């Protein structure tokens, strides 16, 4: 079982590297990593398991956060019905289109690799289309909005060596607050 301490901290230089494209078929190690990521993210969003295993809640992880410099992400998104989840596993993900509308998370984005408070807004597209592959190498395409769109953008940033805190304007952390819609 993956533990919170297994997730790289922002001080780890690997988080600043660009991850490499995955060549199919996936290795057994990559498949195991994906299963561990999925299990961690699901358990971390179920309050009793989160407390039992001392997990930090999260809805997305990229392979690089486990020290694997390969382009795959896992997002576990809680649905309307509590403790019901939809899991997205995307290998070699790319954002193929995005809305002009920009949004941000009012209380701020979180990251399992950033263990400190910060202030500021992170502008994100309100809607995105993601294309990539599933674990078997089949093409997948997802259209995401709002919270899920932000999660995809956040995780794909990780694959490019970008942390969400890099997207906060250092001189004016709340720049354009009135210009964008918050969720």
Backbone as a printed PyTorch tensor [residue, N CA C, xyz], in Angstrom:
tensor([[[  0.8430,  -1.1990,   0.0000],
         [  0.0000,   0.0000,   0.0000],
         [  0.8790,   1.2510,   0.0000]],

        [[  0.5140,   2.1800,  -0.8390],
         [  1.2070,   3.4550,  -0.9440],
         [  0.8760,   4.2970,   0.2810]],

        [[  1.8810,   4.9400,   0.8470],
         [  1.6970,   5.8200,   2.0000],
         [  1.9940,   7.2620,   1.5750]],

        [[  1.4890,   8.2040,   2.3420],
         [  1.7210,   9.6180,   2.0490],
         [  3.2190,   9.9030,   1.9610]],

        [[  4.0200,   9.2880,   2.8310],
         [  5.4630,   9.5310,   2.8380],
         [  6.1600,   9.0390,   1.5740]],

        [[  5.4920,   8.1860,   0.7830],
         [  6.0690,   7.6830,  -0.4680],
         [  5.9660,   8.6940,  -1.6090]],

        [[  5.1690,   9.7410,  -1.4080],
         [  4.9560,  10.7640,  -2.4420],
         [  6.0500,  11.8310,  -2.2990]],

        [[  6.7100,  12.1290,  -3.4030],
         [  7.8200,  13.0850,  -3.3640],
         [  7.3670,  14.4550,  -2.8770]],

        [[  8.2320,  15.0780,  -2.0810],
         [  8.0060,  16.4310,  -1.5900],
         [  8.5260,  17.4260,  -2.6330]],

        [[  7.9690,  18.6170,  -2.6300],
         [  8.3340,  19.6410,  -3.6130],
         [  9.8300,  19.9340,  -3.6640]],

        [[ 10.5660,  19.6270,  -2.6180],
         [ 12.0180,  19.8790,  -2.6110],
         [ 12.7700,  18.8840,  -3.4820]],

        [[ 12.1310,  17.7740,  -3.8320],
         [ 12.7790,  16.7460,  -4.6410],
         [ 12.9220,  17.2430,  -6.0830]],

        [[ 14.1500,  17.2780,  -6.5870],
         [ 14.4310,  17.8240,  -7.9220],
         [ 13.7770,  17.0330,  -9.0570]],

        [[ 13.4080,  15.7950,  -8.8170],
         [ 12.7550,  15.0010,  -9.8720],
         [ 11.4270,  15.6200, -10.2900]],

        [[ 10.7600,  16.3100,  -9.3620],
         [  9.4750,  16.9440,  -9.6820],
         [  9.6280,  18.0720, -10.7050]],

        [[ 10.8410,  18.5440, -10.9240],
         [ 11.0930,  19.6420, -11.8640],
         [ 11.5420,  19.1320, -13.2330]],

        [[ 11.5910,  17.8150, -13.3930],
         [ 12.0070,  17.2430, -14.6750],
         [ 10.7940,  16.9470, -15.5470]],

        [[ 11.0010,  16.9570, -16.8530],
         [  9.9420,  16.6140, -17.7920],
         [  9.9310,  15.0920, -17.9380]],

        [[  8.7660,  14.4970, -17.7370],
         [  8.6300,  13.0430, -17.8210],
         [  8.6770,  12.5800, -19.2760]],

        [[  9.1170,  11.3490, -19.4680],
         [  9.2740,  10.7790, -20.8140],
         [  8.0130,  10.0510, -21.2670]],

        [[  7.7810,  10.0650, -22.5860],
         [  6.6590,   9.3320, -23.1730],
         [  6.7500,   7.8550, -22.7910]],

        [[  5.6140,   7.2400, -22.5980],
         [  5.5600,   5.8170, -22.2760],
         [  5.5070,   5.0250, -23.5800]],

        [[  6.2620,   3.9500, -23.6280],
         [  6.2460,   3.0440, -24.7780],
         [  5.4740,   1.8020, -24.3430]],

        [[  4.5290,   1.3920, -25.1700],
         [  3.7100,   0.2200, -24.8470],
         [  4.4060,  -1.0500, -25.2810]],

        [[  4.1380,  -2.1850, -24.6210],
         [  3.2380,  -2.3460, -23.4860],
         [  3.8450,  -1.7800, -22.1990]],

        [[  2.9590,  -1.4540, -21.2530],
         [  3.4100,  -0.9670, -19.9530],
         [  4.2120,  -2.0620, -19.2610]],

        [[  5.1940,  -1.6480, -18.4780],
         [  5.9460,  -2.6220, -17.6870],
         [  5.0870,  -3.0670, -16.5050]],

        [[  5.4400,  -4.1790, -15.9130],
         [  4.7260,  -4.6480, -14.7170],
         [  4.8640,  -3.6230, -13.5920]],

        [[  6.0280,  -2.9680, -13.5000],
         [  6.2440,  -1.9420, -12.4590],
         [  5.2910,  -0.7570, -12.6580]],

        [[  5.1040,  -0.3530, -13.9260],
         [  4.1910,   0.7600, -14.1990],
         [  2.7520,   0.3790, -13.8750]],

        [[  2.3540,  -0.8370, -14.2250],
         [  0.9910,  -1.2980, -13.9080],
         [  0.7780,  -1.3210, -12.4010]],

        [[  1.7790,  -1.7870, -11.6650],
         [  1.6730,  -1.8380, -10.2010],
         [  1.5810,  -0.4190,  -9.6290]],

        [[  2.3860,   0.5000, -10.1710],
         [  2.3460,   1.8940,  -9.7100],
         [  0.9540,   2.4920,  -9.9340]],

        [[  0.3660,   2.2260, -11.0910],
         [ -0.9720,   2.7470, -11.3940],
         [ -1.9930,   2.2030, -10.3980]],

        [[ -1.9230,   0.9170, -10.1010],
         [ -2.8500,   0.3260,  -9.1270],
         [ -2.6650,   0.9390,  -7.7450]],

        [[ -1.4210,   1.1700,  -7.3350],
         [ -1.1530,   1.7940,  -6.0330],
         [ -1.6660,   3.2320,  -5.9930]],

        [[ -1.4910,   3.9550,  -7.0920],
         [ -1.9780,   5.3330,  -7.1720],
         [ -3.5020,   5.3540,  -7.0490]],

        [[ -4.1400,   4.4700,  -7.7800],
         [ -5.6100,   4.3840,  -7.7600],
         [ -6.1040,   4.0460,  -6.3470]],

        [[ -5.4690,   3.0700,  -5.7110],
         [ -5.8540,   2.6630,  -4.3600],
         [ -5.6630,   3.8110,  -3.3660]],

        [[ -4.5110,   4.4780,  -3.4350],
         [ -4.2400,   5.5900,  -2.5240],
         [ -5.2940,   6.6810,  -2.6830]],

        [[ -5.5310,   7.0990,  -3.9330],
         [ -6.4630,   8.2070,  -4.1720],
         [ -7.8820,   7.8680,  -3.7380]],

        [[ -8.3030,   6.6420,  -3.9840],
         [ -9.6470,   6.2290,  -3.5570],
         [ -9.7310,   6.2120,  -2.0340]],

        [[ -8.7890,   5.5320,  -1.3800],
         [ -8.8060,   5.4290,   0.0810],
         [ -8.6930,   6.7950,   0.7450]],

        [[ -7.9230,   7.6990,   0.1390],
         [ -7.7100,   9.0110,   0.7560],
         [ -8.9720,   9.8690,   0.7450]],

        [[ -9.9330,   9.5050,  -0.1070],
         [-11.1790,  10.2770,  -0.1890],
         [-12.3190,   9.6280,   0.5960]],

        [[-12.0540,   8.4930,   1.2220],
         [-13.0380,   7.8360,   2.0900],
         [-12.5810,   8.1080,   3.5200]],

        [[-13.3540,   8.9220,   4.2260],
         [-12.9100,   9.4580,   5.5090],
         [-12.4010,   8.3990,   6.4850]],

        [[-13.1160,   7.2930,   6.6140],
         [-12.6800,   6.2700,   7.5770],
         [-11.3160,   5.6800,   7.1950]],

        [[-11.0820,   5.4510,   5.9000],
         [ -9.7980,   4.8900,   5.4520],
         [ -8.6900,   5.9390,   5.4910]],

        [[ -9.0410,   7.1620,   5.1720],
         [ -8.0680,   8.2560,   5.2320],
         [ -7.5020,   8.3680,   6.6490]],

        [[ -8.3890,   8.3050,   7.6470],
         [ -7.9530,   8.4030,   9.0430],
         [ -7.1910,   7.1410,   9.4680]],

        [[ -7.7360,   5.9880,   9.1090],
         [ -7.1190,   4.7080,   9.5060],
         [ -5.6830,   4.5890,   9.0110]],

        [[ -5.4340,   4.9940,   7.7500],
         [ -4.1090,   4.8340,   7.1520],
         [ -3.2800,   6.1220,   7.1510]],

        [[ -3.8000,   7.1920,   7.7820],
         [ -3.0960,   8.4770,   7.8700],
         [ -2.7190,   9.0040,   6.4860]],

        [[ -3.7140,   9.0990,   5.6080],
         [ -3.4970,   9.5510,   4.2330],
         [ -3.8800,  11.0150,   4.0930]],

        [[ -3.1690,  11.7410,   3.2380],
         [ -3.5980,  13.0900,   2.8740],
         [ -4.5730,  12.9480,   1.7250]],

        [[ -5.7680,  13.5260,   1.8270],
         [ -6.7360,  13.4000,   0.7450],
         [ -6.2270,  14.0190,  -0.5560]],

        [[ -6.5010,  13.3170,  -1.6580],
         [ -6.1240,  13.8210,  -2.9700],
         [ -6.9590,  13.1600,  -4.0340]],

        [[ -7.1110,  13.8330,  -5.1790],
         [ -7.8840,  13.2250,  -6.2670],
         [ -7.0360,  12.9000,  -7.4830]],

        [[ -5.7660,  13.3080,  -7.4860],
         [ -4.9140,  13.0050,  -8.6280],
         [ -3.4750,  12.7880,  -8.2410]],

        [[ -2.7990,  11.9550,  -9.0260],
         [ -1.3620,  11.7260,  -8.8750],
         [ -0.7540,  11.5290, -10.2590]],

        [[  0.4500,  12.0020, -10.4100],
         [  1.2080,  11.7330, -11.6310],
         [  2.3570,  10.8030, -11.2500]],

        [[  2.8310,  10.0360, -12.2200],
         [  3.8880,   9.0580, -11.9560],
         [  5.1230,   9.7170, -11.3440]],

        [[  5.4450,  10.9280, -11.7870],
         [  6.6430,  11.6000, -11.2840],
         [  6.5660,  11.8270,  -9.7720]],

        [[  5.3820,  11.9500,  -9.2180],
         [  5.2500,  12.1450,  -7.7730],
         [  5.6900,  10.9090,  -6.9900]],

        [[  5.8230,   9.7940,  -7.6820],
         [  6.3500,   8.5720,  -7.0630],
         [  7.7940,   8.3340,  -7.5000]],

        [[  8.3680,   9.3160,  -8.1860],
         [  9.7430,   9.1860,  -8.6460],
         [  9.8730,   8.4520,  -9.9690]],

        [[  8.7560,   8.2370, -10.6630],
         [  8.7520,   7.5510, -11.9550],
         [  8.6150,   8.6180, -13.0400]],

        [[  9.6750,   8.8380, -13.8000],
         [  9.6620,   9.9190, -14.7960],
         [  9.0490,   9.4560, -16.1120]],

        [[  7.7930,   9.0390, -16.0270],
         [  7.0350,   8.5900, -17.1990],
         [  5.7010,   9.3130, -17.2300]],

        [[  5.1570,   9.4840, -18.4290],
         [  3.9560,  10.2870, -18.6230],
         [  2.6860,   9.4670, -18.4190]],

        [[  2.3140,   9.2640, -17.1500],
         [  0.9890,   8.7190, -16.8670],
         [  0.4530,   9.3190, -15.5820]],

        [[ -0.8790,   9.4630, -15.5730],
         [ -1.5730,  10.0800, -14.4370],
         [ -2.7730,   9.2190, -14.0570]],

        [[ -3.1900,   9.3930, -12.8030],
         [ -4.4000,   8.7480, -12.3070],
         [ -5.2090,   9.8200, -11.5840]],

        [[ -6.4840,   9.9110, -11.9180],
         [ -7.4010,  10.8090, -11.2190],
         [ -8.5830,   9.9740, -10.7520]],

        [[ -8.9140,  10.1120,  -9.4720],
         [-10.0730,   9.4350,  -8.8990],
         [-11.0190,  10.5370,  -8.4440]],

        [[-12.1410,  10.6620,  -9.1720],
         [-13.0610,  11.7800,  -8.9670],
         [-14.3260,  11.2870,  -8.2870]],

        [[-14.5960,  11.8390,  -7.0990],
         [-15.8140,  11.4480,  -6.3710],
         [-17.0280,  11.9840,  -7.1170]],

        [[-18.0270,  11.1310,  -7.2640],
         [-19.2480,  11.4870,  -7.9790],
         [-20.2660,  12.0960,  -7.0100]],

        [[-21.4130,  12.4420,  -7.5420],
         [-22.4840,  13.0340,  -6.7180],
         [-22.8290,  12.1360,  -5.5300]],

        [[-22.9210,  10.8480,  -5.8080],
         [-23.2290,   9.8820,  -4.7490],
         [-21.9560,   9.6750,  -3.9320]],

        [[-22.0140,  10.0050,  -2.6450],
         [-20.8340,   9.9580,  -1.7880],
         [-20.1600,   8.5870,  -1.8310]],

        [[-18.8180,   8.6200,  -1.8290],
         [-17.9820,   7.4130,  -1.8620],
         [-18.2130,   6.5520,  -3.1080]],

        [[-18.6410,   7.2020,  -4.1940],
         [-18.7200,   6.5730,  -5.5150],
         [-17.7490,   7.3560,  -6.3930]],

        [[-16.8630,   6.6480,  -7.0610],
         [-15.7770,   7.3090,  -7.7760],
         [-15.7110,   6.8970,  -9.2380]],

        [[-15.2160,   7.8200, -10.0550],
         [-14.8760,   7.5060, -11.4420],
         [-13.3610,   7.6610, -11.5370]],

        [[-12.7110,   6.6450, -12.0700],
         [-11.2530,   6.6550, -12.1620],
         [-10.8170,   6.8900, -13.6030]],

        [[ -9.8660,   7.7920, -13.7570],
         [ -9.2790,   8.1080, -15.0590],
         [ -7.7990,   7.7370, -15.0040]],

        [[ -7.3930,   6.8270, -15.8640],
         [ -5.9870,   6.4720, -16.0070],
         [ -5.6120,   6.8800, -17.4250]],

        [[ -4.6800,   7.8160, -17.5480],
         [ -4.3190,   8.3080, -18.8750],
         [ -2.7980,   8.2430, -19.0300]],

        [[ -2.3810,   7.5080, -20.0540],
         [ -0.9730,   7.3730, -20.3890],
         [ -0.6780,   8.3210, -21.5550]],

        [[  0.4220,   9.0300, -21.4640],
         [  0.8130,  10.0330, -22.4680],
         [ -0.3190,  11.0450, -22.7320]],

        [[ -0.8550,  11.6530, -21.6550],
         [ -1.9760,  12.5800, -21.8390],
         [ -1.5540,  13.8940, -22.4840]],

        [[ -2.4460,  14.4250, -23.3050],
         [ -2.2580,  15.7620, -23.8650],
         [ -3.5930,  16.4960, -23.8110]],

        [[ -3.5180,  17.7810, -23.6190],
         [ -4.7150,  18.6190, -23.6710],
         [ -4.8530,  19.0560, -25.1220]],

        [[ -5.9360,  18.6190, -25.7710],
         [ -6.1000,  18.9160, -27.1960],
         [ -6.9710,  20.1300, -27.4510]],

        [[ -7.7780,  20.5220, -26.4710],
         [ -8.5340,  21.7740, -26.5940],
         [ -8.8900,  22.2660, -25.2000]],

        [[ -9.1150,  23.5590, -25.1010],
         [ -9.4620,  24.1550, -23.8120],
         [-10.3540,  25.3720, -24.0360]],

        [[-11.1620,  25.6500, -23.0400],
         [-12.0850,  26.7800, -23.1270],
         [-11.3350,  28.0930, -22.9590]],

        [[-11.9560,  29.1580, -23.4210],
         [-11.3990,  30.4850, -23.1790],
         [-11.6560,  30.9090, -21.7420]],

        [[-12.7540,  30.3990, -21.1800],
         [-13.0960,  30.7840, -19.8050],
         [-12.0530,  30.2580, -18.8300]],

        [[-11.6250,  31.1460, -17.9300],
         [-10.6350,  30.7980, -16.9160],
         [-11.3130,  30.7910, -15.5480]],

        [[-10.9730,  29.7740, -14.7690],
         [-11.5170,  29.6310, -13.4180],
         [-10.3580,  29.3760, -12.4480]],

        [[-10.6810,  29.3750, -11.1650],
         [ -9.6990,  28.9810, -10.1500],
         [-10.4360,  28.4340,  -8.9400]],

        [[ -9.7280,  27.6710,  -8.1300],
         [-10.3000,  27.1050,  -6.9080],
         [-10.1950,  28.1760,  -5.8350]],

        [[-11.3490,  28.6140,  -5.3160],
         [-11.3480,  29.7430,  -4.3820],
         [-10.4970,  29.4830,  -3.1430]],

        [[-10.5930,  28.2750,  -2.5710],
         [ -9.8030,  28.0020,  -1.3680],
         [ -8.3910,  27.5320,  -1.7040]],

        [[ -8.0770,  27.5120,  -2.9890],
         [ -6.7300,  27.1570,  -3.4350],
         [ -6.6150,  25.6890,  -3.8120]],

        [[ -5.7610,  25.4150,  -4.7670],
         [ -5.4850,  24.0280,  -5.1460],
         [ -4.6270,  23.3940,  -4.0700]],

        [[ -4.7220,  22.0930,  -3.9940],
         [ -3.8600,  21.3490,  -3.0980],
         [ -2.9890,  20.4230,  -3.9190]],

        [[ -1.9420,  19.9260,  -3.3040],
         [ -1.0450,  19.0000,  -3.9960],
         [ -0.4190,  18.0860,  -2.9610]],

        [[ -0.4020,  16.8020,  -3.2490],
         [  0.1810,  15.8420,  -2.3280],
         [  1.6860,  16.0080,  -2.2060]],

        [[  2.3090,  16.7730,  -3.0910],
         [  3.7510,  17.0270,  -3.0120],
         [  4.0860,  18.3700,  -2.3640]],

        [[  3.0790,  19.1890,  -2.0870],
         [  3.3250,  20.5020,  -1.4730],
         [  2.7030,  20.4900,  -0.0740]],

        [[  3.5750,  20.5280,   0.9310],
         [  3.1300,  20.3810,   2.3240],
         [  3.2600,  21.6700,   3.1090]],

        [[  2.9250,  22.7690,   2.4670],
         [  3.0080,  24.0560,   3.1470],
         [  1.8750,  24.9550,   2.6700]],

        [[  1.5120,  25.9310,   3.4870],
         [  0.4690,  26.8640,   3.0470],
         [  1.0210,  27.8250,   1.9990]],

        [[  0.1590,  28.3500,   1.1720],
         [  0.5180,  29.3110,   0.1390],
         [ -0.6930,  30.1880,  -0.0750]],

        [[ -0.4920,  31.3200,  -0.6960],
         [ -1.5950,  32.2180,  -1.0220],
         [ -1.5470,  32.5660,  -2.4880]],

        [[ -2.7050,  32.6600,  -3.0870],
         [ -2.7840,  33.0880,  -4.4710],
         [ -3.7170,  32.2130,  -5.2840]],

        [[ -4.0250,  32.6970,  -6.4880],
         [ -4.9210,  31.9490,  -7.3690],
         [ -4.1180,  31.3060,  -8.4980]],

        [[ -4.6250,  30.1820,  -8.9490],
         [ -4.0200,  29.4510, -10.0530],
         [ -5.0380,  29.4480, -11.1860]],

        [[ -4.8340,  30.2790, -12.2060],
         [ -5.7850,  30.3260, -13.3170],
         [ -5.7540,  29.0100, -14.1110]],

        [[ -6.9290,  28.4470, -14.3740],
         [ -7.0510,  27.2010, -15.1440],
         [ -8.2000,  27.3430, -16.1340]],

        [[ -8.1520,  26.5660, -17.2080],
         [ -9.2630,  26.5420, -18.1630],
         [-10.4560,  25.8390, -17.5130]],

        [[-11.6540,  26.3660, -17.7570],
         [-12.8720,  25.8010, -17.1680],
         [-13.2340,  24.4520, -17.7860]],

        [[-12.8630,  24.2630, -19.0550],
         [-13.1540,  23.0020, -19.7500],
         [-11.9460,  22.6080, -20.5780]],

        [[-11.6320,  21.3270, -20.5830],
         [-10.5270,  20.8230, -21.4020],
         [-10.9030,  19.4750, -22.0130]],

        [[-10.2660,  19.1760, -23.1200],
         [-10.3580,  17.8410, -23.7130],
         [ -8.9770,  17.2190, -23.6020]],

        [[ -8.9480,  16.0090, -23.0660],
         [ -7.6960,  15.2880, -22.8660],
         [ -7.7110,  14.0560, -23.7520]],

        [[ -6.6050,  13.8190, -24.4320],
         [ -6.4580,  12.5970, -25.2090],
         [ -5.1990,  11.8840, -24.7520]],

        [[ -5.2210,  10.5790, -24.8650],
         [ -4.0810,   9.7640, -24.4760],
         [ -4.4340,   8.3110, -24.7050]],

        [[ -3.9210,   7.4600, -23.8280],
         [ -4.1230,   6.0180, -23.9660],
         [ -4.4630,   5.4130, -22.6250]],

        [[ -5.1900,   4.2830, -22.6690],
         [ -5.4430,   3.5390, -21.4410],
         [ -4.2420,   2.6230, -21.1980]],

        [[ -4.3340,   1.7800, -20.1780],
         [ -3.2130,   0.9150, -19.8080],
         [ -2.8580,  -0.0980, -20.8920]],

        [[ -3.8070,  -0.4010, -21.7700],
         [ -3.5730,  -1.3840, -22.8260],
         [ -3.1360,  -0.7440, -24.1400]],

        [[ -3.0120,   0.5750, -24.1560],
         [ -2.5770,   1.2530, -25.3690],
         [ -3.7120,   1.6770, -26.2830]],

        [[ -4.9550,   1.5450, -25.8010],
         [ -6.1110,   2.0010, -26.5780],
         [ -6.2860,   3.5020, -26.3940]],

        [[ -6.6500,   4.1970, -27.4840],
         [ -6.8560,   5.6390, -27.3940],
         [ -8.0390,   5.9520, -26.4760]],

        [[ -7.8840,   7.0120, -25.6820],
         [ -8.9780,   7.5120, -24.8430],
         [ -9.0800,   9.0140, -25.0430]],

        [[-10.2830,   9.5190, -24.8230],
         [-10.5320,  10.9540, -24.9480],
         [-11.5540,  11.3170, -23.8720]],

        [[-11.2470,  12.3380, -23.0910],
         [-12.1540,  12.7910, -22.0380],
         [-12.3870,  14.2800, -22.1770]],

        [[-13.6320,  14.6710, -21.9570],
         [-13.9650,  16.0850, -21.8550],
         [-14.2260,  16.3330, -20.3700]],

        [[-13.5560,  17.3210, -19.8320],
         [-13.6790,  17.5840, -18.3950],
         [-14.0380,  19.0400, -18.1650]],

        [[-14.7920,  19.2570, -17.0870],
         [-15.1840,  20.6160, -16.7210],
         [-14.8880,  20.8500, -15.2510]],

        [[-14.7620,  22.1230, -14.9350],
         [-14.6490,  22.5870, -13.5530],
         [-13.5540,  21.8550, -12.7730]],

        [[-13.9430,  21.2250, -11.6480],
         [-12.9780,  20.5680, -10.7530],
         [-12.1570,  19.4850, -11.4710]],

        [[-12.8140,  18.6810, -12.2880],
         [-12.1120,  17.6160, -13.0080],
         [-11.1410,  18.2080, -14.0390]],

        [[-11.5380,  19.2730, -14.7050],
         [-10.6480,  19.9450, -15.6690],
         [ -9.4060,  20.4780, -14.9590]],

        [[ -9.5930,  21.0520, -13.7910],
         [ -8.4620,  21.5610, -13.0090],
         [ -7.5330,  20.4060, -12.6290]],

        [[ -8.1030,  19.2830, -12.2050],
         [ -7.2790,  18.1310, -11.8170],
         [ -6.4250,  17.6390, -12.9930]],

        [[ -7.0240,  17.5470, -14.1810],
         [ -6.2560,  17.1150, -15.3530],
         [ -5.1130,  18.0930, -15.6500]],

        [[ -5.4130,  19.3840, -15.6180],
         [ -4.3740,  20.3830, -15.9000],
         [ -3.2510,  20.3220, -14.8620]],

        [[ -3.6320,  20.1500, -13.6050],
         [ -2.6670,  20.0640, -12.4950],
         [ -1.7290,  18.8670, -12.6910]],

        [[ -2.3000,  17.6960, -12.9890],
         [ -1.4820,  16.4790, -13.1340],
         [ -0.6160,  16.5250, -14.3910]],

        [[ -1.1440,  17.0610, -15.4770],
         [ -0.3340,  17.1720, -16.7000],
         [  0.8070,  18.1660, -16.4860]],

        [[  0.5620,  19.2220, -15.7000],
         [  1.6520,  20.1330, -15.3340],
         [  2.7900,  19.3570, -14.6670]],

        [[  2.4510,  18.4630, -13.7530],
         [  3.4910,  17.6620, -13.0800],
         [  4.3820,  16.9520, -14.0980]],

        [[  3.7760,  16.4070, -15.1420],
         [  4.5440,  15.6730, -16.1460],
         [  5.5150,  16.5790, -16.9010]],

        [[  5.2550,  17.8800, -16.8280],
         [  6.1100,  18.8620, -17.4970],
         [  7.0180,  19.6030, -16.5160]],

        [[  7.1140,  19.0870, -15.2890],
         [  8.0010,  19.6850, -14.2940],
         [  7.4710,  20.9500, -13.6580]],

        [[  6.1560,  21.1530, -13.7340],
         [  5.5330,  22.3770, -13.2090],
         [  4.6950,  22.0360, -11.9850]],

        [[  4.9090,  22.7780, -10.8940],
         [  4.0600,  22.6570,  -9.7020],
         [  3.0360,  23.7860,  -9.7310]],

        [[  1.8830,  23.5520,  -9.1110],
         [  0.8250,  24.5750,  -9.1500],
         [  1.2950,  25.9040,  -8.5710]],

        [[  2.1920,  25.8640,  -7.6120],
         [  2.6700,  27.1090,  -6.9950],
         [  3.4390,  27.9680,  -8.0000]],

        [[  3.9480,  27.3450,  -9.0670],
         [  4.6380,  28.1000, -10.1180],
         [  3.6640,  28.9890, -10.8880]],

        [[  2.3920,  28.6570, -10.8400],
         [  1.3840,  29.3960, -11.6100],
         [  0.8070,  30.5890, -10.8380]],

        [[  1.2170,  30.7530,  -9.5930],
         [  0.7750,  31.9100,  -8.7990],
         [  1.6830,  33.0830,  -9.1480]],

        [[  1.0750,  34.2280,  -9.4560],
         [  1.8470,  35.4320,  -9.7620],
         [  2.5840,  35.8630,  -8.4820]],

        [[  3.9010,  35.8380,  -8.5250],
         [  4.7130,  36.1260,  -7.3210],
         [  4.5420,  37.5710,  -6.8420]],

        [[  4.3900,  38.5000,  -7.7830],
         [  4.2680,  39.9160,  -7.4030],
         [  2.8610,  40.2590,  -6.9240]],

        [[  1.8640,  39.5810,  -7.4930],
         [  0.4720,  39.8690,  -7.1670],
         [ -0.3040,  38.5440,  -7.1340]],

        [[ -0.2300,  37.8050,  -6.0010],
         [ -0.8140,  36.4580,  -5.9230],
         [ -2.3110,  36.3930,  -6.2450]],

        [[ -3.0380,  37.4980,  -6.0810],
         [ -4.4770,  37.4850,  -6.3460],
         [ -4.8210,  38.2830,  -7.6070]],

        [[ -3.8300,  38.4150,  -8.4800],
         [ -4.0090,  39.1380,  -9.7390],
         [ -5.1740,  38.5250, -10.5170]],

        [[ -6.0080,  39.3800, -11.0430],
         [ -7.1610,  38.9990, -11.8680],
         [ -8.2330,  38.2120, -11.1120]],

        [[ -8.2410,  38.3070,  -9.7980],
         [ -9.2530,  37.6250,  -8.9900],
         [-10.6610,  37.9710,  -9.4820]],

        [[-10.8820,  39.2460,  -9.8010],
         [-12.2030,  39.7050, -10.2350],
         [-12.4920,  39.3320, -11.6900]],

        [[-11.4600,  39.0080, -12.4360],
         [-11.6050,  38.7210, -13.8490],
         [-12.0530,  37.2670, -14.1090]],

        [[-11.6650,  36.3580, -13.2270],
         [-11.9610,  34.9220, -13.4040],
         [-13.0660,  34.4720, -12.4600]],

        [[-13.6600,  33.3400, -12.8200],
         [-14.7130,  32.7570, -11.9820],
         [-14.0890,  31.7410, -11.0240]],

        [[-14.5150,  31.8000,  -9.7740],
         [-13.9910,  30.8090,  -8.8300],
         [-15.0050,  29.6770,  -8.6200]],

        [[-14.4630,  28.5240,  -8.2750],
         [-15.3200,  27.3740,  -7.9670],
         [-15.0070,  26.8960,  -6.5590]]])
